Amino acid sequence: MFEKVLIANRGEIALRIIRALREMDITSVAVFSEADRDSRHVRQADEAYFIGPAPSSQSYLKADKILSVAGRAGVGAIHPGYGFLSENASFAARCAQEGVAFIGPSPEAIENMGIKTKARRIMTSAGVAVVPGSLETVSTEEEAGREAENVGYPVMLKASAGGGGKGMRLVSSSDKLASAFRDASSEAEKAFGDGSLYVEKAILKPRHIEVQILCDAHGNAVYLGERECSIQRRHQKIVEEAPSPFVTPGMRAKMGAMAVKAAKAVGYTSAGTIEFLVGQDGKFYFMEMNTRLQVEHAVTEMVTGIDLVKEQIKIAYGESLGFRQRDVTIRGWAIECRIYAEDPMNNFLPCPGKVVAVRLPEGPGVRVDSSIFGSGAVSLYYDPMIAKVVTWGATRNEAVATMKRALEEFQIVGIRSNRNFLRRIVGHKKFALGQLDTGFIAECIGQGEYKQPAPHPVADIAAAIAAYESSKRRKAPGAATTGVSAWRFQPWKEW
Ligand code: MV4
């Protein structure tokens, strides 16, 4: 096995990987920017190397610096986590050139899946169902119009280089095509430096359901069930669960077989995810493949008992998968809520800043992946996701009940978070029924409707200090704590 592995990432995912390495008795090497000197991944790794200024373009995205640390530290492999260099084919290729294993798929697999039209062509030849539409890019409005007539309106214009909804437009009829084409193309040009588009039939009120796969370098491939990821806000996932309330065992087997076929078509190795767009009629179509470990991988780990990070490391070392498809069973239900340092009352503006105090949920059925701590800070330079709260239950209802309790326990003072927004989602009647589609937030939670007052962080701190001081004065030594139920919703009592 590798003796030493570098983690080319930060935050909760760096900690997640350090934990796997520790359990495998592999030395962990962290890298950190100026903004991360006091971060937990730096403290918890066996070694840590400074790689530059806070902006990720000058640190976590600098392949040169990371490879030079890899050389100096003498690591056998690099785990890229998610984001940053994780889906950068040339970085993966450079790792190979320098004799360091990239814990992920081959550069070719990353590249083939990165270009959406190319991925659609490969999938079509492999017999994987893709959304009906063009297999080549359309370069003019006229060409787009012809393709749109072929598949029938409504259609979706999408960026070939795309992802994340950028450069995407829903077109309901032919008279709206020309302006949508121009808008989508210029948006794609700005976002990806490539304005080319393709046409797909629009699937109305779709679900986003993705299948986790694991493939080793010896031709063994398994699927680990699906994740329901339909609850998104502006193409950002916020609540995910496994399994999907919509997927039957028969559908799971079909989607799983399709996902394995898709992975084999690009000679995939490592952990990967096939995203499917699922219509209200239950038909599912390949949307794209994520060639990395994903943020929401934990829900799959909770229901399968398989440690995806350890599997990635073993696969990168050349080991064979230690189990077969028939050994994979889905047990119970898991839900993940992503806590972001953002203000739902102010258009979800990121709210970086100094953390004064934090209480993370714990107890039965709770897993929290987070790198925040009581006197830490949320940096404005990076993604504002500060914690993943994951709960497990024997049934979906139990997992939901545990999530409600865990979100209630989650307290943070000093910065604002979307905690209450998440509580509204998880507490919604339609969520309880598992009636989820990609319109859930807009239809059930809304943006402007959300009027729950959020106290200003300074008011929180003042309340915390005041409460602490008054409790010191009032409490007789050894006095029993009373009124426990009364302060369930008054977190400042804790501080
Ligand atoms: C679609 C679609 C409907 N029909 N494609 C959005 C992000 C990108 N990865 C794909 N997306 C969509 N593609 C067709 N042909 C609807 C969406 C979509 C969506 C998909 C998954 C999760 C949330 C979404 C929110 C809005 C639109």
Residues whose N, C-alpha, C, O or C-beta is under 5 A from the ligand:
A	BS01	MV4	V131 M156 G163 G164 G165 E200 K201 A202 I203 H208 Q232 T438
